[in-house]
Amino acid sequence: MRAAVLREPGTPLSIEDVELLPPGRGEILVDVEAAGVCHSDLHYMRGELSCPLPAVLGHEGAGRVAAVGEGVTSVAPGDRVALMWRPNCGSCPPCRRGNPVMCVFGPVQAQGGGLLDGPGRLRQGSERMNHFLGVSCFAEQVVVPERSAVKVRDSIPAALAAIAGCAVVTGVGAVTNVVGACAGDSLVVVGAGGVGLAAVMGAKLAGASPIIAIDLDPRKLDLAQRFGATHVVDARADDVIARVHGIVPGGVDWVIEAVGRPATLRDGLGMLAPEGTLVAVGLGSAGQTFDVPINDLVQRQKRIVGSLYGSSNPHIDIPRILGLYESGRLPLDDLIGRRYPLGAVNEAFDGLRDGAVGRAIIVPTQEDHSS
């Protein structure tokens, strides 16, 4: 099969022929229909985060089950599934506490380059090829653990199923699972990429008001307004903290930071009212930190919390989110950007670096006219 391989940080992805072994016990083979182009992959491509190389990238995907291994019961060949880069075993302490996103196998799979049982299913001759976050969906097919897939209805377009498994559950989940009941609360979303825009949708769904979106790109701010932002702030031209305090004197109740940069996290803290909460969602480079004014934190009783993968239970939250889409309450169609064939994956990432609006989608079955 063809797949997009990262061999060294700082180099383009190469389209290569890779062997994919059949699914083992508890695993499924999926024909990839769509894969989202996410900033997280870009962190690894730049070397800001590390994983075992060479690796087939892509972690936000969806497709049809082509075959199942022994013991698989939740899906069958022909089912459409959304793929998850954060599987759960169901039995470790975090899973038993109801926090499956923190399953002990998540980091093991991510750092080891294999699947839940350790070894991977990717080869190129005698060379082992590594899985990326247990998914590797910039490819024509994937083998993943059964617990890394959520069955979705056939009525859900593949591109929406793909982004629901990462960007959407991360952004909407940050509101529904971390912020919680917030009708009438003021809320800021910093960063209007795929995750930030999903957070804006979630904030509107939850009844937050006002909802303030902040970004450097006016096109993304226009989209944020379509998704429910009542105010937008252009970070290129404005003192963002002053603008937010001008809209909500005294500061806001909630800030969701979907960028992952020290400067935007510091700004987010400065936007908060007393007892306000900063929810950090965006990933930064390995080892990055930001300074916190101690007295401001203590005297104004501000809080800073992290949210991985929307602090979700994906097997429950992803179907729920897609149900809200089908009922017309989450306009996810407008979140989809340009579609690319697998051979144009580097062009897609060039667009991401240049600030493309909407979530770009790789379609492995799309004909490639680039050669």
C-alpha positions in Angstrom: 0.0 0.0 0.0 1.0 3.7 -0.4 1.7 5.7 2.7 3.2 9.0 3.8 6.4 8.4 5.7 8.5 10.7 8.0 12.1 9.6 8.0 13.8 12.6 9.5 12.5 15.8 11.2 12.7 18.8 9.0 12.3 16.8 5.8 9.1 16.4 3.6 7.0 13.3 3.9 7.8 10.7 1.3 5.1 8.6 -0.4 6.4 5.0 -0.2 5.2 1.5 -0.7 4.8 -0.1 2.8 3.7 -3.6 3.8 0.8 -3.8 6.3 0.5 -7.1 8.1 -2.9 -8.6 8.8 -4.8 -7.6 12.0 -4.0 -9.7 15.0 -6.2 -10.6 17.9 -8.4 -7.6 19.0 -7.4 -5.6 15.9 -9.1 -4.4 12.7 -8.0 -3.5 9.2 -9.5 -0.3 7.9 -9.6 1.1 4.4 -8.9 4.8 5.0 -11.4 7.2 3.4 -10.3 10.5 4.9 -7.5 11.8 7.2 -7.4 15.3 8.8 -4.3 17.5 8.5 -3.5 18.5 12.1 -0.9 20.7 13.7 0.2 17.8 15.9 1.7 16.0 13.0 3.5 19.2 12.1 5.1 19.3 15.5 6.7 16.0 14.8 7.6 16.9 11.3 9.5 19.9 12.6 11.2 18.0 15.4 9.4 20.0 18.1 8.0 16.7 19.4 9.6 13.3 18.8 8.4 9.8 18.0 10.2 6.6 16.7 11.2 7.0 13.1 10.6 6.1 10.3 6.9 6.5 10.9 3.7 6.6 8.8 2.1 9.8 10.0 -1.6 10.8 10.3 -3.7 10.4 13.5 -7.1 11.9 12.6 -8.9 9.5 10.3 -11.9 7.5 9.3 -12.7 4.6 7.0 -14.4 1.3 6.3 -13.6 -1.9 8.2 -12.1 -4.3 5.7 -11.3 -7.2 8.0 -11.2 -8.0 11.7 -8.9 -10.1 13.9 -9.9 -12.8 16.3 -12.0 -11.7 19.2 -13.3 -8.4 17.7 -17.0 -7.9 18.5 -17.8 -4.2 18.3 -17.3 -3.7 14.6 -17.6 -5.8 11.5 -16.4 -5.6 7.9 -18.3 -2.8 6.1 -18.7 -0.6 9.1 -17.6 3.0 9.0 -15.4 3.9 11.9 -13.7 7.0 13.3 -10.1 6.4 14.4 -8.8 7.5 17.8 -5.2 8.3 18.7 -5.9 7.8 22.4 -7.1 4.2 22.9 -8.1 2.8 26.3 -7.7 -0.6 27.9 -10.7 -0.3 30.1 -9.0 -1.8 33.1 -6.1 0.4 34.3 -6.7 2.9 37.1 -7.5 5.9 34.9 -9.9 3.9 32.9 -11.6 2.5 36.0 -11.9 6.1 37.3 -13.8 7.1 34.2 -10.9 9.0 32.6 -10.0 6.8 29.6 -8.0 9.5 27.8 -5.4 9.1 30.5 -5.1 5.3 30.0 -1.6 4.0 30.8 -1.4 2.5 27.3 -1.8 5.8 25.5 1.8 7.0 26.1 3.2 3.5 25.7 1.7 3.2 22.2 2.7 6.8 21.3 6.3 6.4 22.5 6.9 2.9 21.3 5.8 3.2 17.7 3.7 0.0 17.9 0.2 -0.9 18.9 -1.4 -1.9 22.2 0.3 -5.2 22.3 3.7 -3.7 21.6 4.8 -4.8 18.1 3.6 -2.8 15.0 2.1 -4.1 11.8 4.1 -1.9 9.3 7.1 -3.2 7.4 9.2 -2.3 4.4 11.3 -5.3 3.5 13.3 -6.1 6.6 12.9 -2.6 8.0 10.4 -1.9 10.8 8.1 1.1 10.1 6.6 2.7 13.1 3.0 3.6 13.8 2.3 7.2 14.7 0.1 7.5 17.8 -1.2 4.1 17.1 -3.0 5.2 13.9 -0.9 6.1 10.9 -3.8 7.1 8.6 -1.8 9.0 5.9 -2.1 5.7 4.1 -4.4 3.6 2.0 -5.1 1.2 4.9 -4.4 1.0 8.7 -4.4 -1.8 11.3 -5.5 -0.5 14.7 -6.7 -2.0 18.0 -10.5 -2.5 18.1 -10.5 0.0 21.0 -9.0 2.7 18.8 -12.1 2.8 16.6 -15.6 4.1 17.1 -18.4 2.8 14.9 -20.3 5.7 13.2 -23.5 5.7 11.1 -23.2 5.4 7.4 -25.0 8.8 7.1 -21.9 10.5 8.6 -19.5 11.7 5.8 -16.0 10.2 6.1 -14.3 13.6 6.4 -16.6 14.5 9.4 -16.0 11.2 11.1 -12.3 11.8 10.7 -12.2 15.2 12.3 -14.7 14.2 15.0 -12.0 11.8 16.2 -9.5 14.5 17.0 -10.2 18.2 16.4 -13.9 18.2 17.1 -13.9 16.1 20.2 -10.9 18.0 21.5 -12.5 21.5 21.1 -16.1 20.6 21.9 -15.0 18.4 24.7 -13.0 21.2 26.3 -16.3 23.0 26.7 -18.6 20.1 27.6 -16.2 18.1 29.8 -14.0 20.8 31.4 -15.9 24.1 31.4 -19.2 22.3 31.9 -22.4 24.2 32.5 -21.6 27.7 31.4 -24.9 29.3 30.2 -24.4 33.1 30.5 -20.6 32.8 31.3 -18.1 34.8 29.3 -15.7 32.7 27.3 -12.7 33.4 25.1 -11.2 31.0 22.5 -7.6 31.7 21.6 -6.8 30.3 18.2 -9.4 29.7 15.4 -8.0 26.6 13.8 -9.9 23.3 13.8 -9.8 22.8 17.5 -10.5 26.4 18.4 -13.4 26.6 16.0 -14.9 23.4 17.4 -14.6 25.0 20.9 -16.5 28.0 19.6 -19.3 25.7 18.4 -19.3 23.9 21.8 -19.5 27.2 23.6 -22.5 28.3 21.6 -24.1 25.0 22.2 -23.6 25.4 25.9 -25.0 28.9 26.0 -21.9 30.9 26.9 -22.1 34.6 26.3 -20.3 36.5 25.2 -18.1 34.2 23.1 -14.9 36.0 22.0 -12.6 34.4 19.3 -9.0 35.6 18.9 -6.7 34.8 16.0 -4.2 36.4 13.6 -6.2 35.6 10.5 -9.3 37.6 9.6 -10.7 34.8 7.5 -10.6 32.4 10.5 -12.3 35.1 12.6 -15.1 35.4 10.0 -15.6 31.6 10.3 -15.6 31.8 14.1 -18.5 34.3 13.9 -20.4 31.9 11.6 -19.9 29.3 14.3 -21.2 31.4 17.2 -18.5 33.9 18.3 -20.3 37.1 19.4 -17.0 39.1 19.2 -13.7 38.7 17.4 -10.2 40.1 18.2 -7.5 40.4 15.5 -4.3 39.6 17.4 -2.2 41.3 14.8 -3.6 44.7 15.4 -5.0 44.7 18.9 -3.8 44.5 22.5 -5.7 41.4 23.1 -5.9 41.6 26.9 -7.1 45.2 26.7 -9.7 44.3 24.0 -11.1 41.4 26.0 -11.4 43.6 29.1 -13.1 46.3 27.0 -15.7 43.7 25.9 -16.1 42.2 29.4 -14.9 44.7 32.1 -13.1 42.9 34.8 -12.2 39.9 32.7 -13.9 36.7 31.5 -14.9 33.5 33.3 -13.2 31.1 30.9 -10.3 31.1 28.4 -9.7 28.1 26.1 -6.2 28.3 24.7 -6.0 26.2 21.5 -2.5 27.4 20.3 0.0 26.0 22.7 2.4 29.0 22.9 3.8 30.6 26.0 2.7 34.1 24.9 -0.9 33.2 24.2 -1.1 31.3 27.5 0.2 34.3 29.4 -2.3 36.5 27.6 -5.1 34.0 28.4 -4.3 34.3 32.1 -4.4 38.0 31.9 -7.8 38.0 30.3 -9.4 36.1 33.3 -11.7 37.6 35.9 -11.2 36.6 39.6 -11.9 32.9 39.9 -11.7 32.5 36.2 -10.2 29.4 34.6 -7.6 29.0 31.8 -8.1 25.7 29.9 -4.9 24.7 28.1 -5.7 22.6 25.0 -3.0 23.3 22.4 0.3 21.4 22.4 3.6 23.2 22.4 7.2 22.1 21.7 8.7 19.6 24.1 9.9 21.4 27.2 8.2 24.7 26.6 7.0 26.6 29.7 5.4 29.9 30.5 5.6 32.2 33.5 2.7 32.6 35.9 2.4 35.7 38.1 2.1 34.1 41.5 0.3 36.9 43.3 -2.2 37.3 40.4 -2.9 33.5 40.6 -3.3 33.5 44.4 -5.0 36.8 45.1 -7.5 36.6 42.3 -8.0 32.8 42.7 -7.4 32.0 39.1 -7.1 28.5 37.9 -5.1 26.8 35.1 -6.1 23.3 33.9 -5.0 21.1 31.0 -7.3 19.2 28.8 -6.1 16.3 26.6 -8.4 15.1 23.8 -11.2 17.2 25.2 -11.0 15.2 28.5 -13.4 12.9 26.8 -14.7 9.4 26.8 -14.4 9.1 23.1 -16.6 6.0 22.7 -19.4 8.0 24.2 -18.5 11.6 23.2 -17.8 11.0 19.5 -21.2 9.4 18.7 -22.9 12.1 20.8 -21.1 14.9 18.9 -22.1 13.3 15.5 -25.6 13.0 16.7 -25.6 16.8 17.5 -24.3 17.3 13.9 -27.1 15.3 12.4 -29.7 17.2 14.4 -28.3 20.5 13.0 -26.8 21.8 16.3 -23.1 21.5 15.2 -22.3 22.9 11.7 -19.4 20.6 11.2 -19.6 20.7 7.4 -18.3 24.3 7.4 -15.2 23.1 9.3 -13.9 21.1 6.3 -11.3 22.8 4.1 -9.6 21.7 1.0 -9.3 18.0 0.0 -6.0 16.6 -1.2 -4.9 13.2 -2.6 -2.3 11.3 -0.6 0.5 12.3 -3.0 -0.1 16.0 -2.2 0.2 15.6 1.6 3.2 18.0 1.7 1.2 20.6 -0.2 -1.5 20.2 2.5 1.0 20.8 5.2 2.3 23.9 3.3 -1.2 25.2 3.4 -1.5 24.5 7.1 1.8 26.5 7.8 0.4 29.3 5.6 -2.8 29.6 7.7 -5.3 27.7 5.5 -8.8 28.1 6.7 -10.8 25.0 7.7 -9.5 21.5 8.3 -7.7 20.1 5.2 -8.5 16.5 4.4 -6.3 13.8 2.8 -8.3 11.4 0.6 -6.1 8.4 -0.2 -8.5 7.2 -2.9 -8.5 10.6 -4.7 -6.6 10.5 -7.9 -3.3 12.3 -7.8 -2.5 14.5 -10.8 0.7 15.9 -9.3 3.1 13.6 -11.2 
